[in-house]
Amino acid sequence: MDIATVIGIVAGFACVGVSIVAGGDLAAFINIPSMMIVIGGMISSTLIHFSLGQVLAIISVTKKTFLFKLPKESELIQQMVNYAAISRRDGSLALEQHLAKANDEFLIKALKLVVDGQGEDIIEKKLGMEICNLQERHAIGKKILEFMGASAPAFGMIGTLIGLVQMLGSLEDPSSIGVGMATALITTFYGAILANLVFIPLAGKLGVRSKDESFLREMVVEGVIGIANGEAPSAVQERMHTFLSMGKRESVKPKI
């Protein structure tokens, strides 16, 4: 689990909640019609802009900002070095019995291509398509979150305009103007909170996660190609080290 995402969201809402309680009445910030306008309008506009399948898929994609854990570069290089040693010593078919321990669908698929005796070009093409599809799914998810982050404040403003129209229609009672203005502005508050504390940060985190995952998968492709070519574990390690800066190469030294 990415604890930073959880801490950020919880701490953000906690800070807003504490400031509200410290400065006044919490009940004044709870308005069901305003919530319906912001949340309902945001979801409706998202369904209009994107397909139903894309919107439903955002749930699984967003999980990567909370639950998905990427392996460390050193752990990944060590794995590939170990597979290279096994393939070099016992042949590529010996990798088949180690597939269940891989715990990563992409890595399993990559090793299966080696076991099947596929060449460098086919491995690079098939795994490259996998990486492109991953990036495309993440890009759509990021666009949806960004769209929701943009539409939430917009519907907050629409709710504010509705409240102002209703308030101006009842100017005969001056005592109701303050309450009406507060109710009108609360929808803008909801839209701003959802956009800046939930959807826009999650879109940014998903973009970072997508780049990190694509980077690690490209490292796997390079390592698997070395294994398929029958290279020594040290050569596979050098292949994967090319993805790292000189400083990181010194800190990432797996046992061969």
Secondary structure as GFF3:
##gff-version 3
##sequence-region A 1 256
A	DSSP	alpha_helix	3	23	.	.	.	ID=ss1
A	DSSP	three_ten_helix	26	29	.	.	.	ID=ss2
A	DSSP	alpha_helix	32	35	.	.	.	ID=ss3
A	DSSP	pi_helix	36	40	.	.	.	ID=ss4
A	DSSP	alpha_helix	41	49	.	.	.	ID=ss5
A	DSSP	alpha_helix	52	62	.	.	.	ID=ss6
A	DSSP	three_ten_helix	63	65	.	.	.	ID=ss7
A	DSSP	alpha_helix	73	90	.	.	.	ID=ss8
A	DSSP	three_ten_helix	92	101	.	.	.	ID=ss9
A	DSSP	alpha_helix	105	115	.	.	.	ID=ss10
A	DSSP	alpha_helix	120	168	.	.	.	ID=ss11
A	DSSP	three_ten_helix	174	176	.	.	.	ID=ss12
A	DSSP	alpha_helix	177	194	.	.	.	ID=ss13
A	DSSP	pi_helix	195	199	.	.	.	ID=ss14
A	DSSP	alpha_helix	200	228	.	.	.	ID=ss15
A	DSSP	alpha_helix	233	241	.	.	.	ID=ss16
A	DSSP	alpha_helix	246	251	.	.	.	ID=ss17
###
